[in-house]
Amino acid sequence: MTQQTPPSSGGKVSRRDFLKLLAAAGTVMTFIPFVDWGKFLPNPAGKVSAKAKVVLPDGSQANVKSFPTNHSEVIIYPKTNDATLNKEAFRTWQFIRLPVELGGNQNAATAFRAYSAVCLHLWCLWKYWPDPGRKRGECPCHGSMYDPLTGKAFAGPASLQSPPSNVLARLDLEVDNDGNIWIKPPNWSPEGNGVVGFGRFLKE
């Protein structure tokens, strides 16, 4: 007796398989908010105990007396002696001096922000636009926009994400008596400085 081969479906997925796939995807999406993504993302490991200089691309330390208002520069933190490591997106930060109307004219740490340059949506690198009428962070990939005062997404897909994944990780800054700007040791958690690529809770 010859065994008959079932007819080929031509590579099509059956309705039953599709529903199984849909159920599996739904289960994954249900538990995503409860996963501690900080363990899987390439954030700096270990506790940083010393403050660090805000080093500008030209190698100088940022100073309140010379850094223009409504302006930004890309900085690397934490910086290493390995040029390859320093190119990692997760070490890239947008260092911003706020516009005058947001307090950028103050010669104090409150006039500055340092946010992770990694967009919270799909990890493209966003940049700060100082143009009149914009003065915000914008991601070129899918249009997420960030408030320079708080780091919170206010438009685009990142703004639709649940906390803490709608607020950029941020570094705390301080200014010494000479006007030089320093980065305080961070707390890499959503309740602290945030998790790069995942976000932080915004303290109102």
TAKA-V784119 format. One record per run of one state. SS is the DSSP state (H for helix, E for strand, - for the rest). FROM is the first residue (numbers start at 1). LEN is the number of residues. If there is no record, write none. Layout:
ss=SS from=FROM len=LEN
ss=SS from=FROM len=LEN
This chain:
ss=- from=1 len=14
ss=H from=15 len=18
ss=- from=33 len=4
ss=H from=37 len=3
ss=- from=40 len=12
ss=E from=52 len=2
ss=- from=54 len=1
ss=E from=55 len=1
ss=- from=56 len=5
ss=E from=61 len=1
ss=- from=62 len=1
ss=E from=63 len=1
ss=- from=64 len=7
ss=E from=71 len=6
ss=- from=77 len=8
ss=H from=85 len=3
ss=- from=88 len=1
ss=H from=89 len=3
ss=E from=92 len=6
ss=- from=98 len=2
ss=H from=100 len=3
ss=- from=103 len=6
ss=H from=109 len=3
ss=E from=112 len=5
ss=- from=117 len=1
ss=E from=118 len=1
ss=- from=119 len=6
ss=E from=125 len=5
ss=- from=130 len=6
ss=E from=136 len=4
ss=- from=140 len=5
ss=E from=145 len=2
ss=- from=147 len=5
ss=E from=152 len=4
ss=- from=156 len=1
ss=H from=157 len=4
ss=- from=161 len=6
ss=E from=167 len=1
ss=- from=168 len=2
ss=E from=170 len=1
ss=- from=171 len=2
ss=E from=173 len=3
ss=- from=176 len=4
ss=E from=180 len=4
ss=- from=184 len=11
ss=E from=195 len=1
ss=- from=196 len=3
ss=E from=199 len=1
ss=- from=200 len=5
